[in-house]
Amino acid sequence: MKMDSLFGIVMFICIVPVLLINFFFLYPKKWKERKQVLGVNRRKEFMEEGTVEKVSEIASKARSRAVIITVACVIIAALLMLIKGIALQTFVWVCFIYAALIIDMVPYVIGHSQMMSLKRELGLTKEKGVSYVDLTNAGKIHALKTSSVLVPNILGLLEVIIVFLADIGVFAVSAYKPAGFLGTFIIGTFWLMGILITVFGYIMDNLKSEVISRDSDVNANYNRAKKMNRANLFLAFLWLNVIYTVVTGGLFLFWYTDMSIMITMTAYMILIMVGTAVFVFLDKKIEARYHKEMEITSDDDEYWILGMIYYNPNDKRLNVEKRVGVGGTINLAHPAGKLIGLILILSLVFTMMSVVWMGMVETTPIKLTAEDGKLICHQLRDEYVIAFDEIDSIEYGDDITSLRVVRLSGVGMENLLKGNFSVDGINGCKLFLNPQGKEYIKIATKTGTLYYVSGSTAEETRAAYNKLK
């Protein structure tokens, strides 16, 4: 299976469960069993005769629109798997994901606006900003224990150390040839993800307990069940991350291929979606269990922009529980929240710019020319310029596939290898190759640097070689 086909399958497997989970979170069929209705706190007034029908109609219309949008997105996602080329697929998939998640929210935003209008019609805005605190249980309910997160993080760190020792050559594994610090970088990145999961888990475990009843025991049991469910989710993600780290480390040591890495990543994403689905199911069961005990509702709807963005200057907290989805969100009125919001916006812009750059790199052909005493490797710009008098030796190869290359940094696509690579176990080689061709030139400079270069065609490669020779 080609990499672009596998990439399309991975993206489909990732986005479709997200769309489905989003649908069930945003547009529940039984809105009467949920704490919020389209981002508005459910109140006893919504259950009164004459009003309950209006709320049901608003929720039903939003759900119907969402069904159409979700089905359309799944169909489009299936068609996107047919696109050829990793860079083009990446660009289209990123644009589609952003667009799908935004369009998926449209029925929710419309419904939220209608619910706020209904709330004003009923005169239910006079208590704006009222919140409740159960002093009996304040700050006492936690579910995430330090001992439970310590073991997986230590195991992940040990795997990082093992791969690092192999990278620096302290011990040799027969199937592993060190490729710079690529293994350490990837394994270390996933270990740091485990640390971030741990930090985020503690933040969620320390969120203010919700008050749903005048009975402190009910509040304690409700919050304990909610926090235990969240803690189990974070622990499952943490152990999954460690298992993935260990498996990937084993692949680097014994059986490294791009395909094996892609397959393990696919399994990793599937298990994340399964874990999230289980969490959603259990969370809904908890809400249904305590549905009848929910007699107190904090009236903070006015602080939730579009029912999903929290902006409350009177709240000193930075983190609050999400009104929509899993986990927490930030208070954009908090100074740190404003900074985080700006960083997120810049990250989105940077992501789009990176995807556009990848598309330009994949679609722009490479060019190899030898003129004016220099060998010039050009794509978008002059990547490498090698003076003839700097060259110590040249060698012509007729089979690129015979080279064992591992990318350390740079670009690794089906039609382009460019940057720093390990070639046949030798680190620090500079590549500028069209891997879809067969012929290449191996150049050794007087400084000891090895270059493997080719043109976009065999004729271009041979012409450059003849001038060098």
NORRAHU-V702988 format. One record per residue. N is the residue number from 1. RES is the residue in one letter. SS is DSSP state (a for helix, b for strand, c for the rest). D_LAST is the distance of its C-alpha to the last C-alpha in whole Angstrom. Layout:
N/RES/SS/D_LAST
N/RES/SS/D_LAST
This chain:
1/M/c/39
2/K/c/37
3/M/a/37
4/D/a/38
5/S/a/41
6/L/a/42
7/F/a/41
8/G/a/44
9/I/a/46
10/V/a/46
11/M/a/47
12/F/a/50
13/I/a/51
14/C/a/51
15/I/a/52
16/V/a/55
17/P/a/57
18/V/a/57
19/L/a/58
20/L/a/61
21/I/a/62
22/N/a/62
23/F/a/64
24/F/a/67
25/F/a/67
26/L/a/67
27/Y/c/70
28/P/c/72
29/K/c/74
30/K/c/77
31/W/a/77
32/K/a/81
33/E/a/79
34/R/c/76
35/K/c/77
36/Q/b/75
37/V/b/75
38/L/c/72
39/G/c/72
40/V/b/76
41/N/b/78
42/R/c/80
43/R/c/84
44/K/a/87
45/E/a/88
46/F/a/85
47/M/a/87
48/E/c/90
49/E/c/92
50/G/c/90
51/T/c/87
52/V/a/86
53/E/a/85
54/K/a/83
55/V/a/81
56/S/a/80
57/E/a/80
58/I/a/77
59/A/a/75
60/S/a/76
61/K/a/74
62/A/a/71
63/R/a/71
64/S/a/71
65/R/a/68
66/A/a/66
67/V/a/66
68/I/a/65
69/I/a/62
70/T/a/61
71/V/a/61
72/A/a/59
73/C/a/56
74/V/a/56
75/I/a/55
76/I/a/53
77/A/a/51
78/A/a/51
79/L/a/49
80/L/a/47
81/M/c/45
82/L/c/44
83/I/c/42
84/K/c/38
85/G/c/35
86/I/a/36
87/A/a/36
88/L/a/38
89/Q/a/40
90/T/a/40
91/F/a/41
92/V/a/44
93/W/a/45
94/V/a/46
95/C/a/47
96/F/a/50
97/I/a/51
98/Y/a/52
99/A/a/53
100/A/a/55
101/L/a/57
102/I/a/58
103/I/a/59
104/D/a/61
105/M/c/63
106/V/a/64
107/P/a/67
108/Y/a/68
109/V/a/68
110/I/a/70
111/G/a/73
112/H/a/73
113/S/a/74
114/Q/a/76
115/M/a/78
116/M/a/78
117/S/a/80
118/L/a/82
119/K/a/82
120/R/a/84
121/E/a/86
122/L/c/88
123/G/c/88
124/L/c/86
125/T/c/84
126/K/c/86
127/E/c/85
128/K/c/82
129/G/c/80
130/V/b/83
131/S/c/81
132/Y/c/83
133/V/c/82
134/D/c/84
135/L/c/85
136/T/c/86
137/N/c/82
138/A/c/80
139/G/c/77
140/K/c/78
141/I/c/76
142/H/c/73
143/A/c/71
144/L/c/68
145/K/c/68
146/T/a/66
147/S/a/66
148/S/a/65
149/V/a/62
150/L/a/61
151/V/a/60
152/P/a/57
153/N/a/56
154/I/a/56
155/L/a/54
156/G/a/51
157/L/a/51
158/L/a/50
159/E/a/48
160/V/a/46
161/I/a/46
162/I/a/45
163/V/a/42
164/F/a/41
165/L/a/42
166/A/a/39
167/D/a/37
168/I/c/37
169/G/c/37
170/V/c/41
171/F/c/41
172/A/c/39
173/V/c/39
174/S/c/38
175/A/c/37
176/Y/c/36
177/K/c/32
178/P/c/33
179/A/c/31
180/G/c/32
181/F/c/35
182/L/a/35
183/G/a/38
184/T/a/40
185/F/a/39
186/I/a/40
187/I/a/43
188/G/a/44
189/T/a/44
190/F/a/47
191/W/a/49
192/L/a/49
193/M/a/50
194/G/a/53
195/I/a/54
196/L/a/54
197/I/a/56
198/T/a/59
199/V/a/59
200/F/a/60
201/G/a/62
202/Y/a/64
203/I/a/64
204/M/a/66
205/D/a/68
206/N/c/70
207/L/c/70
208/K/c/74
209/S/c/76
210/E/c/77
211/V/c/81
212/I/c/82
213/S/c/86
214/R/c/89
215/D/c/89
216/S/a/87
217/D/a/86
218/V/a/85
219/N/a/82
220/A/a/81
221/N/a/81
222/Y/a/79
223/N/a/76
224/R/a/76
225/A/a/75
226/K/a/73
227/K/a/71
228/M/a/71
229/N/a/69
230/R/a/67
231/A/a/66
232/N/a/66
233/L/a/63
234/F/a/61
235/L/a/62
236/A/a/60
237/F/a/57
238/L/a/57
239/W/a/57
240/L/a/55
241/N/a/52
242/V/a/52
243/I/a/52
244/Y/a/49
245/T/a/48
246/V/a/48
247/V/a/47
248/T/a/44
249/G/a/43
250/G/a/44
251/L/a/41
252/F/a/39
253/L/a/40
254/F/a/40
255/W/c/39
256/Y/c/37
257/T/c/35
258/D/a/35
259/M/a/38
260/S/a/40
261/I/a/40
262/M/a/41
263/I/a/44
264/T/a/45
265/M/a/45
266/T/a/47
267/A/a/50
268/Y/a/50
269/M/a/51
270/I/a/53
271/L/a/55
272/I/a/55
273/M/a/57
274/V/a/59
275/G/a/60
276/T/a/61
277/A/a/63
278/V/a/65
279/F/a/66
280/V/a/67
281/F/a/69
282/L/a/71
283/D/a/71
284/K/a/73
285/K/a/75
286/I/a/76
287/E/a/77
288/A/a/79
289/R/a/81
290/Y/c/82
291/H/c/82
292/K/c/86
293/E/c/86
294/M/c/84
295/E/c/87
296/I/c/85
297/T/c/82
298/S/c/81
299/D/b/80
300/D/c/77
301/D/a/76
302/E/a/76
303/Y/a/73
304/W/b/71
305/I/b/69
306/L/c/68
307/G/c/69
308/M/c/66
309/I/b/65
310/Y/b/68
311/Y/c/69
312/N/c/72
313/P/c/72
314/N/c/75
315/D/c/73
316/K/c/72
317/R/c/70
318/L/c/66
319/N/b/66
320/V/b/68
321/E/b/68
322/K/c/67
323/R/c/69
324/V/c/66
325/G/c/64
326/V/c/64
327/G/c/63
328/G/b/64
329/T/b/63
330/I/b/63
331/N/b/66
332/L/c/64
333/A/c/67
334/H/c/66
335/P/a/64
336/A/a/62
337/G/a/62
338/K/a/61
339/L/a/58
340/I/a/57
341/G/a/57
342/L/a/55
343/I/a/52
344/L/a/53
345/I/a/52
346/L/a/49
347/S/a/48
348/L/a/48
349/V/a/47
350/F/a/44
351/T/a/44
352/M/a/43
353/M/a/41
354/S/a/39
355/V/a/39
356/V/a/38
357/W/a/35
358/M/a/34
359/G/a/35
360/M/a/33
361/V/a/30
362/E/a/30
363/T/a/31
364/T/c/28
365/P/c/25
366/I/c/21
367/K/b/19
368/L/b/15
369/T/b/13
370/A/b/11
371/E/b/13
372/D/c/14
373/G/c/12
374/K/b/13
375/L/b/12
376/I/b/15
377/C/b/17
378/H/b/20
379/Q/c/23
380/L/c/27
381/R/c/25
382/D/b/22
383/E/b/22
384/Y/b/19
385/V/b/17
386/I/b/14
387/A/b/13
388/F/a/10
389/D/a/12
390/E/a/14
391/I/b/11
392/D/b/12
393/S/b/9
394/I/b/8
395/E/b/9
396/Y/b/10
397/G/b/14
398/D/c/16
399/D/c/19
400/I/a/20
401/T/a/24
402/S/a/23
403/L/c/22
404/R/c/25
405/V/b/25
406/V/b/28
407/R/b/29
408/L/b/30
409/S/b/30
410/G/b/29
411/V/b/29
412/G/b/29
413/M/b/29
414/E/c/29
415/N/c/27
416/L/b/25
417/L/b/24
418/K/b/24
419/G/b/24
420/N/b/25
421/F/b/25
422/S/b/26
423/V/b/23
424/D/c/24
425/G/c/27
426/I/b/25
427/N/b/26
428/G/b/24
429/C/b/21
430/K/b/20
431/L/b/20
432/F/b/19
433/L/b/19
434/N/c/21
435/P/c/23
436/Q/c/24
437/G/c/21
438/K/c/19
439/E/c/16
440/Y/b/14
441/I/b/11
442/K/b/12
443/I/b/11
444/A/b/13
445/T/b/14
446/K/c/16
447/T/c/19
448/G/c/19
449/T/c/19
450/L/b/17
451/Y/b/16
452/Y/b/16
453/V/b/15
454/S/c/15
455/G/c/16
456/S/c/20
457/T/c/19
458/A/a/16
459/E/a/15
460/E/a/14
461/T/a/12
462/R/a/10
463/A/a/10
464/A/a/9
465/Y/a/6
466/N/a/5
467/K/a/5
468/L/a/4
469/K/c/0
